[in-house]
Amino acid sequence: MSQLFCFPDATRRDPAVDRWLEAHPDELGLLARRWYAVLRECGSDVREILHDGHPTACVGDAAFAYVNRFKAHVNVGFFHGAALPDPARLLEGTGKLMRHVKLVPGLEPNAKALAKLIEAAYANMQAQVGGSLPRT
């Protein structure tokens, strides 16, 4: 049984997330904005919050993905990434649950495969919140 990472304060559109996205106008910020927009568009039940200093997307209050900007790359991370199908082998990480895709400016990601990962993460979380799983 999976544990859900929940944020009861997640909202449809968090001004703190918008400020974070606007504060990074460089190439890394553009990557983060591009992929966070995809997270936001997954469905009408997507909520968001700035968690640990980076934008986090939730299904209701259950986190499913995030973007984070680092010195030379951007991560698109998945809270239950270990459970996602990844035939393109984009996912990195060795945690029990979490995985991420590292995006580097100038190296075009496999956009179709990343979009499928995002869709799968969203659908996976929708299925989980429909049940009665423990929340942390």
Secondary structure, 3 states (H helix, E strand, C coil): CCCECECCCCECCCHHHHHHHHCCCCHHHHHHHHHHHHHHCCCCCEEEEEECCEEEEEECCEEEEEEEECCCCEEEEECCHHHCCCCCCCCECCCCCCEEEEECCCCCCCHHHHHHHHHHHHHHHHHHHCCCCCEC
